[in-house]
Amino acid sequence: MNQLTPLRVLRRGPVLPGPYRAAAAHKPTLLGKLAMERWVGVSRSVDDRLKTIAQLRTSALIGCLW
């Protein structure tokens, strides 16, 4: 492995996860996904552990790898 390899990785910039890379082609969709993630993260009506379980269960039902 070359010593410059870590520098090349940093030059590419931040890497978006797959679902967001696909949505990035359509800006309103990307902004909608980001807004939804933000509001789910800041909501306090449900316990964080329950939100995590619901997200995992939903992703398992639809076959999402993320």
Legacy VTK file of the C-alpha trace (Angstrom):
# vtk DataFile Version 3.0
C-alpha trace
ASCII
DATASET POLYDATA
POINTS 66 float
0.000 0.000 0.000
1.248 3.424 -0.890
1.691 6.143 1.739
-0.352 8.549 -0.383
-3.474 6.361 -0.340
-5.069 8.106 2.684
-4.555 11.484 1.009
-6.333 10.344 -2.142
-9.297 9.194 -0.093
-9.557 12.588 1.629
-9.406 14.480 -1.665
-12.599 12.854 -2.934
-14.615 14.647 -0.288
-17.468 13.303 1.810
-19.155 10.193 0.469
-22.933 10.028 0.495
-24.630 6.734 1.313
-26.162 4.909 -1.655
-29.791 5.992 -1.199
-28.777 9.644 -0.969
-26.509 9.394 -4.015
-29.503 8.177 -6.021
-31.734 10.956 -4.652
-29.074 13.591 -5.345
-30.039 13.503 -9.029
-33.379 15.100 -8.080
-32.850 17.966 -5.646
-36.402 18.164 -4.188
-36.272 14.443 -3.361
-32.902 14.821 -1.681
-34.067 17.794 0.372
-37.219 15.931 1.370
-35.221 12.911 2.556
-32.846 15.127 4.529
-35.730 17.032 6.137
-37.438 13.784 7.123
-34.229 12.435 8.697
-33.784 15.693 10.609
-37.316 15.738 11.998
-37.187 12.066 12.981
-33.924 12.746 14.782
-35.161 15.739 16.759
-38.633 14.466 17.625
-39.136 13.708 21.311
-42.636 12.178 21.373
-41.203 8.632 21.159
-38.201 7.144 22.955
-35.014 6.901 20.867
-34.773 3.150 21.436
-38.279 2.650 20.066
-37.462 4.774 17.000
-34.370 2.647 16.353
-36.344 -0.583 16.646
-39.017 0.773 14.283
-36.397 1.825 11.720
-34.697 -1.579 11.838
-37.995 -3.450 11.545
-39.171 -1.297 8.647
-35.898 -1.689 6.759
-36.046 -5.472 7.303
-39.604 -5.601 5.939
-38.743 -3.750 2.733
-35.363 -5.450 2.287
-33.181 -2.382 2.719
-29.492 -3.129 3.276
-28.834 0.174 5.024
LINES 1 67
66 0 1 2 3 4 5 6 7 8 9 10 11 12 13 14 15 16 17 18 19 20 21 22 23 24 25 26 27 28 29 30 31 32 33 34 35 36 37 38 39 40 41 42 43 44 45 46 47 48 49 50 51 52 53 54 55 56 57 58 59 60 61 62 63 64 65
